[in-house]
Amino acid sequence: MSVIVTKAKEQIKNIIIDATKSAMNDGSLTTAELTDFTIEVPSNRAHGDYAINAAMVWSRVFRCAPRQIAEAIVNHLNCEDSYIEKCEIAGPGFINLYLSQKYYAEIVADTLEKGADYGKSNYGEGKRVLVEFVSANPTGPMHIGNARGGALGDCLAAVMSAAGYYTEREFYINDAGNQINKFGLSLDLRYLQLYKDGIEMPEDSYHGEDIIAHAKAFADIHGESFVEKSEQERRKALVEFALPKNIEGLERDLLKYRIKYDTWFRESTLHNNGEAMRIIELLKESGHTYTQEDALWFKATDFGCDKDFVLVRANGVPTYVVPDIAYHYNKLVTRNFDKAIDILGADHHGYVPRLKAALTALGVDASRLDVVLMQMVRLVRDGEVIKASKRSGKAITLVTLLDEVPIDAARFFFNLREPNSHFDFDLDLAVNESNSNPVYYVQYAYARICSIIRNLESEGIKNEKYSLAQLSLLTAPEEKELILHIAALTDEIVASAKAYDPAKITHYVQELATKFHKFYAACRVKGIDNDLMQARLSLCEACATVIKNVLTLLKIEAPEKM
């Protein structure tokens, strides 16, 4: 939480404890050992800025009614030199505390002093976190699910960093295994179709236009020279030609989406350096494997899974799960990240327990791996769901989406819902330049503040260096409501990091924009007493600072004019 909010809560805790001890000293309360109590924000601020449940918690300790305890505490309260202005007893014994103008003034001052760093904290204590997201198969273009995963993962990494974690972003390239074999098969058949009749594409092969384009580009260079070569040689050459182009395309498209990874980790690395085979040996040594019908099985049921699974097939070929286990072992052991966070589709829900079981068998604390399961996205236009077939090659890709909607809208919209909720992406709303479009609404609030400051400057009115005396004039309900929301930014960032949910930040900044518009409608900034005008200008600047800080986390532009 912000320095001021932290300081206020520490003051409250000390004031309550000191008052209780004073009450015990003069006999108002019996002597007892005090336990922890809660300091919380009431749902209705009219009931105070903070509510204390100490009297209820201590009713057994003091063996009397909570309200009697609350009265004894309040009678001994000393709020001098604190942020507390007054207190009341409510209901059965809640102690409601009201903050002074000093508190509100210092929140605004703290925001302006910290500027771009306002909202950041050291909550994560520099712990090393690796966020892996998108990791689309490099056998074709990224689809709409990857677009959601990209926005979610990138913003989550930014939130984790702002919350005080050392954070890296990683893309895992599946450049080995069945999907690459299928990629080679599809390229091979498309290439042969250029020179032979009667070549059919199997149902489960890749039918996209990109496969045809790669085959033609390969033929433009090599002609039919590979037609009579062995299938193995031909497919190897086609994959070596097309795969790097696809990976370059992934990186290019993600950069357009404002995503830059620290590491592009290749699955083939795990095979080439022996890490994948080493995992098999380590699992054997753990005593949690067995052989059945010439296949090597892992005893996942030893770790609470519903069934065991195969590590190595009867033909000696490892299953896809082996490099996956090796990859996560590499993250948590070889590279020693404190936490690995994967953003995966909801269809991976059964995969996660198996992965954690294998890590546990390897002696790794599986709680160091957290997986965010992300639900599907539906594209909607004119109220109708747009249907497309990935197999036919007519899937809506990340690139085609960004050709249709602004990047700001895409990144904001994909973080409007928590990851495990289904989401309808309204294409019409995303391009709508009105307050019904949530990203436009937030950006407009920022641009409006810039316009207010710009217009006043054109009349020779500049925001002077604020004073706490001036900021203490911000007493209107709309001003206080806006300031309290500004004060909550640090807590919201930490809550977002803890829940792995950047949607909390988008909701926060939408509400901030609403509270600013409400303040501006109720409180004049121009043509009033100079001290109050300067205070309100400072509040406008603080609000603009926070909006820009949040949009920066989301990698969304904060335009000064709209």
N, C-alpha and C positions, 0 to 999 in steps of 0.2 A: 504494500500500500504506500501511498505518498508519505513523504516525511511528516507533513502536517497531520495527516490522518493518524499515522502511527503515534505521533507525539500526543494527540488528543486522546487516543485510547489508553495510552500509558498513564496519562494524567488521571483519567477517569478511574482506572483500576487502583491507582495509588490513593486517590481521594476517598474512594469507597472503603478501602482497607483501613486507611488512617482513621476515618470517621468511626468505623466499627470498633477499632481498637480503643478509641477514645470513649466510646459508649461502654465498652467492657471495663475500662479503667475507673469510670465513675459509678459503676454499678447499674447503669441503664440496661446492660445486657450481661449475662453470665459469661465467665471466661471460657472460651472454647477455641479449638483449632479450626482455622478458616480454610475452606476448600475453594476450588476454582468456581467462577461464575461466568455468565455470558454477557457480553456487551454487543447488542445487536441494533440494527436500524429498524425502527417500526415501519410497517407497511404504510401507515398514515403519519406523515411528518407533523401533523397537528398534535400528535401525541408525544412529541419530543423528537430530538435528533438521534438520541440513543436511549434504549430501554435496558435496564439492569435487572436481572432476575435473582440477585444475591439473596434477598430476603426469603424467597421461596426455597432456594437451595439450602439455606442455613436453618430452616424452620426446625428440623430434627436436632441439629447441633445445639440450638439455643432453647429448644423445647417450648416454643411459644408461637403464636400466630405470625405469619409472614408480614402482615400489615404492621403489627406492633414492632417487629424487627426493623421494617422500613422506616417507621417514624423515628426510632432511636438513631438509625444511621443518618437520616436527613437532619435531625436536630444537631448533629455533630459535624456536618459537612463544612469544610473550609475550601471554597472554590477560588480563593484569592490567587491572582497571578496564573490563572488557568484559562482554558478556552470555554469553561462552563459559565453560563450567565445565570441560569436558574434551574430549579428542579421541582418536580411534583411527584406525589405518590398516586398511583392509579390502580384500580381494580383490587385484587387480593393482596397486592404488595409490590407491584412493579415500581421501580424508581426511574422516572423519565427525566432526562437531562436535556437542556436546551443550550445550543452553542452560542457564543458571543459573536459580535461583529468582527472582533479580532481574528477569529478563526476564518471567517469568510474572506477577510482582507488578505490574510497570509496565504490562503489557497491560490488566489489570483496572482499574488506576488510570486509564489513558488513556481507557478506555471510559466510566467513570463521570464523568470530567471533561468529556468532549466531549458526552455525553448524546445528544440528538437529532441532533447533527452527526457522531456517530461513524460511520465508513464512507465519509463524503464525502471527495473529493480534488479537486485542481486538475489532474488528468491531461489534461482536454480544453482547458486553458489558455484557457477562455472563447470558444473558436471557436463560430461561429453555426451552429446546426443546426435545420433545419425538418423535422419529422416529419409527413407527411401520411398519414392512415389513415381507414378506413371509406369515406368519399367515395361512399356509396351513391347510386344514381340517385334523385332526389327524386320518382320516379313511383310509388312504393309503399313499403310498410313494409320495414324492415331484416330480413334473413334471418339464419340461424344463422352463416353465414360472416362476416357483418358483426360478429356478437357476438364471434367469435374475434379478428377484426382490431381491434376496439375495445379489447379487453383487452390485446392484444399491443402495439398502437401507443401506448396511453396509458402502459403500464408501461415500454415502451422509452424514451419521452420522459422519464419520471421517472428512470430509470437513467442516461440520458445527462446529465441535469442533476446528479445526485449525483456523476457522474464528472468534473464540472467544465466541461461544455459549457453555453453559453447556448442554451437549447432552447425552441422554439415548436411548438405543435400546430396543425394546419390541416386543415380539411374542404373539399374541392373539390366545389362544387355543379355538376353537369352540367345546367345549365338552358338548354341550347341543343342543336341537332342532332337526330339521328334519334329518340332516345328521347323527346324532348319532342314531336316530330311524332306519334309513336305514342301518346303520352299524350293528345294533343289528339284524335286519331282515336278512341281508346277512349272518352273522355269524351263525344265528339260522338254516337257510336252509342248509348251508354247513355242519353243525354238524349233522342235521337229515339225510342228504344224506349218511352219513357213516353207518347208521343203517336201513334206510328205502328206498324202491324203489319208483319211481314215484314222487320224490320231484323236482319240477322245480324252476329255478331261474327267477324271473320277469325281464323284460327288463331293468327296471330302478334301479335294485339292483347293488351292487358292484360285479364285476366278476373277480377281480384280483386274482393272485396266492397267494397273502398275506392273503386273506380271507380264502382260503383253508388251508393254513399253520396254521393259528390261530385255526381253527376248529379242525384240527388234533392234535395240541398241547394240546388243551383243553381236547379232548377225551383221549389222552394218560394219562392224570391225573385223569379224572373223569369217563372214560369209558362211558357206556350208562346210567349212573345214572340220567342224566338230561332229557332223552328222554321222560319220562312219567310225568315230572313236568310241571307246567303251562308255557305257552308261555312267560308270563311276567317274571317269575322267571328265566327261562332258558336264555332269552335274557339279562336280567340284569347281570347274572353271566358271560355270554360270553363277554359282553362289559367291565365289571370290570376286566376281565382277559386280554383282547386284547388291550384295549385303552392305559393303561400305557406303554405297550410294544411299541406301535406306537409312543407315545410321547417321550419315551426314544430314539427311533430310529431317530426321527426328530432332537432331540438335538445332538445326536451323528453324524448324517450326516452333520448338519450345522457346527459343530465344525471342522469336516474334511475340510469343505469349508472355514475355518478360521473365522466363525461368532460366536461370543459369545454375548448372550443377557444379559442385566441387569435384565430384568424381563420376566417371562413367566406368562402371565395373563390369568386365566381361565374364560371363559364365565359363567360357573356354579357358580362362586363367586357372580355374579350379581343377580342370582336367589336365592342363599342361604342366602345372607345378605339383601335381600329385595330391592336392588337398582333398579332392573328392574321394580318391581311393583310401586315403589315410583315415577319413571318417568311417569308412566301412570297417577298417581294422580296429579303430577305437571302440566302435559299437560292439564288435565281437568280444573285445577285451572286457567290456562292461558286464558281460554275462547276460545281456538282454536280447540275444539273437538266437535263432535256431534254424535248422535246415529242414525243409519239407518239400518233397518232389523236386529235389535238386535246386530249389530256390532258397535264397537267404531271407529270412523274415526277422522283423524287429518286434519284440514283445511290447507293443504299445499298451496292451491291456494291463501291464504291470504299473502303468502310470495313469490309469483311469480312463483310457480311451475305450471305445466300444468294440474295437477289433484291432488285430495286429495288421501290419502291412509289409509288403515285399520291398527289400532293399536292392537285391540283385536277382534278376530273372534266371530261370533255368539255363538260358543260353549264355549266361555270364555277363549280360549287359545290365548295368545299374539302372534303376528306375529314376524318374525325374526328381524324386524327393531327396536323393543322395546329394546332388550338387546344391539343392536348396538348404539342406542341413549344413553342408560345408560352408555355404555362403554366410549363414547366420553365425556359425562358429567363428568364421573369419572376422565378422563385425565385432563380436563380443569378447573373443579371446585373443585372436591374432592382433587386431587393431585396438582392442580394449576400450571400446565405447561403453560408457556407463549404461546407456539405454539405446536400444534400436527400436525405431518406430516404423512400421510398414503401413502404407495406405493401400488396401486391397479391396477388390470387389466383394460384395456380400456373398458371392458364390464360393468364397474361400473359407466359409465358417467351419467346415469340417477339417480343413487343412491345418488350421492353427493349433488345435490340441495335439495333433500328430507331431508337428514341428517342435512344440514345447516339450513333449514327451522325450523326443530324441535328444534335445539339448540337456534335459535333466539327466538322462542316462550318461551323457558326456561330462557330467559334473558342473554344468553351467546353470546358474540361477535363472530359471526360465522367466521369472518376473521381470528380468531386464529386457525382455522382448515384449513390446506392446503392439498390437495390430488394430488399426482403425478400419472397420469394415464399412464400405461405402455402398449405398444403395444406387439403383439405376436412375438414369435421367431420361425423361421423355421430352421431346421438343414439341412445342405447341404453336400453331399459327391459326389465327381466326377461330380460336376455341377448339380446334381439331388437332388431335395427335398426329404427328408426321411419322409415318411408318417407312422403314427402309430395311433392306436385307443386306447383312454383311457378306453373306456367301455370294450373292450376285455381284458384289463389287460396288454396290450403290449405297453403301453406308455413308451417313453424314460424318465427315471427318472434322478434326480440330481446325484444319485449314479452311474448309468450306464454312464452318461456323464463324471464324474470325473474318472471313470475307463479307459476312452478312451483318454481324453485330460488332459494336466497338469493343476493343479489348477491355476497357474499363468496365463495361457492362458485364462481359463474360466473367471476369474475375470476381466482381461483386456478387452477381447472381448466384454463382456456384458456391458462394459462402453465405448464402441467405438461410440455409437450413443446416441443421446438424448432420454429420456424415451419414448416420444410420437411418435417415428419413428419405423417402422417395421424393423426387423433385421434378416438377414440371417447369421447364425453361420456356417462358413466354417470349417468343421471338419478336412479336409486335411491341411488347412492353419494353424490351431491351433497347429498341431504337427510338422509343417515344421520348421526346424532349419536353416533358412536363413533370410536375411533382408526383404523379402516379408512378413514375419510374424511380425506384429507391436510390440508385446511384446518382441520377440527375438531381434528385432532391437534396442529397448530401453535398454534392459539388456546388449546387446553386447557393446553399447556405454559406459555403466558404467564399464563393465569388461575391456574394452580397456583402459580406463583411469587408472584403477588399474594396468594394465599390464605395461603401460608407466612408472608409478611411481615406480613399482617393478623393472623393468629393469634398470632404472637409479640408483636406490639404490644399485643394484648388482654391479654397476660400481663405487660405492662410491659417487654418486651424490644424495644429499638429498635436499629436499625443505627447505630452510632456513626460518627463520621468515621474512615474507615479509615486505617491507616498501612501503609507498605511492609513494615514488619517483620511486621505481622499477615498481609498478603497473601502473604508469603514462606512462610507455613505451609501453603499449598495445594500439597501434594506428592503427593497420591494420584494414581494413574494416571488415574482418571476426571476429576479436577479439571484435570489438565494437558491432557488430551485436549479438554475443553470450552474451556479457555482458548485453546489453539492454534486451535480452530475460530473462536472469537470474533476472534482476530487476523487471520483470513483474509478478513474481510468486505470490506475496502477492495479487495483484489485481486479478489474475486469480482464486485464492482460494476463494476470496470474491465473485467474479462474479459467480462462481460455486455454492456457498452457496445461493446466492440470487436467482439464476435460478433453484435451486434444480436439478442441472445437472452435475454430476461428469465427464461426457464426455469431458467437457471443460479442465479438468485436464489431461486426457489421450491424448487429442490433443496437449496440451501444452508440455507434456514431449516427445511426438513424434517429435515435431518441435525442441525441445531443442537438442535431439539426432542428428537430421539432421544438426543443426547449429554447433554442436561440430564436427561432421565428416568433415564438410566444413572447419572449422577452422583448424583442424589437417592436412587436405590435403594441406592447403595454408601456414601454419606457422610451421616452424621447432621448435622443443622443445630442441633437443640435438645438440651439436656442434656449438653453437652460443655464443654471449657475455653472461657472467654469469648473469648480472642483468636482461637481457631480458629473459634468460632461467628460472630464478627464478620467474619472473612475469608470464611467460606462464605456469609454473608448478602450480603456485597459481591459475591461471584461470582454469586449468584442475581440481584441487581439488575443486574449487567452483562449477564447473559444475557437478562433481561427487556428491557433497553434495546435490545439488538440485535434481538430478535424484533420488538419494536414498530417499530424503524426500518425493517426489511425489509417488514413488513406495511403500513407507511405508504407506502413506495415503490409497493407493489402496490395501494394505496387499499383496503385491507382492514382491518376493525376489529380492535382488540386488546382484547378484553373482559376486565375485571378479575374478573368472576364468570361461571361457566357452570353 
